Amino acid sequence: MNNHRLLTGLLVVTLLSGGVRAYGQKRQVMTIEDLFEFAETNSIQLRPSFSAEEEALKEINVARNGRLPDINASLSFSYIGDGFTTKRNLSDYQKAPIPHFGNGLSVNITQPVYTGGAVTTGIELAELKSTAARYATELQRDNIRFQLTGFYLDIYKCGNLRSVIENNISQARKVLEDMKARYEQGVALRNDITRYELLVSNLELQLVKVNNTIDILNRNLAVTAGLPDGTEVLPDSTILARSLPTAGENWWQQEAAANAPALKLARSGVDMSRKAESLVKSERLPKIGLQAAWTIDGPILVEVPPINRNLSYWYVGVGINYNLSSLFKNNHSLSKSRAATRHAIEQLDATRENISLGVRADYIRYLEAYEELKTQEKSVELAERNYNTTATRYSADMALITDMLDAANSKLDAEQGLVNARINIIYYYYKLLFTSGKI
């Protein structure tokens, strides 16, 4: 009995100190939309997506550089040793003095005119990659928002659950005081008091666990949203009073088909695969460009004896380059690109199917949450009535302590179920928004 009292005392002290809750936290009432807006600019988990999006935009400029002319310039200085001449049979050796200082300067300009579509396709492919990066950012943003929604609603649920437990603790203590008074009058057993003290201790332990869970959820929420350290988010108490849309499943399916980032990303994957296939095909086509060049070299070594002067010349023209080996070397690359396109199309079909199934499941759960709420409201009403009746019967010595314990536990379970049912409606609504890409 002493150990039991010691345990109860420790739990009470822990409860009064707030469990492991840290003091000095900044409390702030925030709506879910407030969290979304704050996370947009402060979430660390979203920054890599923004960086990838910026990198993809830079890649477009790199691809556009393919339309600019190629300009090459070279400058050289050299030491040229003396030469010699011989007959064809290597006899009759004669030394051939050569000017020792050599120099060279050349400038070459090539302007692509026709590349078989390689430059244009490369630019379009870079633009598609940029679009895909934007869709990937949207998908990551939706994931973070839904994660924040889960933390937020769990905090709300635990907060309501804490109120339920605190109310049950208050009622249990009143019953316990009544039992002790009846025990002093000799109409109650000491064992009844012990069993109800155990009930109170269990409720206090549940309260400590709920407080600790709220602290953990708040920490996760603050870190994910990028909130300042020590911020304690208090959910908006009006969230359950919102009027939620009652659109049918077809509307949600249409919205998902048009807005789901995963679908957009899969579609852009198909477009990129087709562009990559066109890029491989362009390698089989000739490349045409305008050319202009100017060269000055010295000395002139093609004359015998060499002429110690510079020779300069320039030219303009059209250059045609055709890699004939690509006609038989690119077959495997083209087959690989076509296979990648088929894979992207199949991936798009699979993604579309998964999203459709997800919307249907979420919509069914959304409607089910309303039915669950009606059932839980009735359960709370019945449990409350049963508890009051049992308490009256127990006061009149017409019920056992086990009946009181069962009634108290049933009441607690019903009230907890009601809390969960109310939150589930909001949760599945946001789950529908997440799956359909409208969160």
Residue, then its C-alpha position, 0 to 999 in steps of 0.5 A: m500500500n505504501n508503494h502504491r501511494l508513493l507511485t501515486g505521489l510521483l505521478v501527481v508531482t510529474l503531472l503538476s510539473g507538466g511532464v517533460r514539458a519545457y517552460g519558456q515556450k512561445r505559445q501561438v495560435m495558428t491555422i493550418e493555412d498559417l502553417f502552410e504559408f510559413a513553411e513555404t519560405n522557412s521549411i528546410q525540407l523545401r529548400p533543395s526543391f527550390s535549388a533544383e528548380e533554379e538549377a533547371l532554369k540555368e540549364i535552359n540558358v546553357a542549352r540556348n547557347g547552342r544557337l550561338p556561334d563557336i569562336n576559336a582563336s589560337l596563338s603559338f610561338s615556337y623554335i624551329g630547328d635546322g632541317f636537311t635534305t637527302k636523295r630518296n635513298l637517304s644519300d647526299y646529305q645537305k644541311a637546310p638552314i631554317p629561320h628558328f623563330g616560328n609564330g602562328l595566329s588563327v581565328n575560326i568562327t562557325q555559326p550552326v545553321y542546321t543541326g538536325g534539330a539537336v539544338t532546338t530539341g536540347i532547348e525544349l528538353a531543358e525546358l521540360k526538365s525545368t517544368a518537371a523540377r517545378y512539379a517536383t517542388e509542388l509534390q514536395r510542398d504538398n507532402i510537407r503540407f500534409q505532414l504538417t496537417g497530420f501533426y496539427l490535427d494530432i495536436y488538436k486531438c491530443g489537446n481535446l483528449r487531455s481535456v477529456i482525461e482531466n474531466n474524468i480525473s476530476q469526476a473520479r476524484k469526486v467519486l473517490e472522496d464520496m467513497k472515503a466518506r462512505y468508508e468512514q461511515g462503514v458502508a464501503l470497503r477499503n478495497d473499493i477505495t484502492r481500486y478507484e485510486l488505481l483508476v485515478s493513477n492510470l488516468e493521471l499516467q495517461l495525462v502525462k503521456v498525452n502531454n509528452t505526446i503533444d510536446i513531441l508533436n509540437r517539436n516535429l511541427a515546428v521543425t518541419a514548418g521552420l518555426p522558431d525554436g520553443t514555439e508551441v502551436l495552439p490549434d485554431s479552436t474553430i477548425l471543427a466548425r468549418s463548413l466543408p465541401t460536399a462535392g461528389e467523388n467525380w468532382w474529386q477525380q476530375e480535380a485530381a486528374a488536373n492538379a495532382p503533382a504526381l500526375k503532372l510529374a509523370r506526364s512531364g516524364v513522358d514528354m522528356s523521354r520523347k524529346a530524348e528520343s528525338l535528340v538521338k534521332s538527330e544524331r543521324l542527320p547532317k550538321i550544316g554551319l557557316q564558317a569564317a577563318w583567318t590565319i597568319d603563320g611564319p615562316i613559310l616552310v613549304e618552300v625550299p629554302p624556307i621563306n622568312r616571312n608570314l603567310s596570311y589567308w582567310y576564307v568564308g564558306v559552308g561546312i557540312n558534317y555527316n557522321l555516317s557511322s551513326l547510321f549503324k552505331n545509333n540503333h541501340s541508343l534509339s532502341k533504348s530511348r524508345a524503351a524509356t518512352r514506353h516505360a514513362i508512358e506505363q509509369l504515367d498509367a500506373t500513377r493515374e491509376n494509383i491516384s484514382l484509387g487513392v481519391r476513391a478510398d479517401y472519399i469513402r473514408y471521408l463519408e465514413a468519418y461523418e457516420e462515425l461521428k454520428t455513432q460516437e455522439k450517440s455512444v457518448e450520450l449512452a455512456e454518460r447516461n449509463y455512468n450517471t445511472t451507475a453512480t446513482r445506483y452505487s450511492a444507493d448501494m445497488a451497484l458494485i464498484t466493478d460496475m462503477l469502474d466499467a461505467a467510467n471506462s466506457k465513458l472515457d472510451a466513448e469521449q475519446g472516440l468522439v474526439n477522434a471522430r471529429i478530427n477524422i472528418i478534417y483529416y480525411y478532407y485534407k487527405l482528399l485535398f492532398t491526393s487531388g493536388k489541391i492542398 
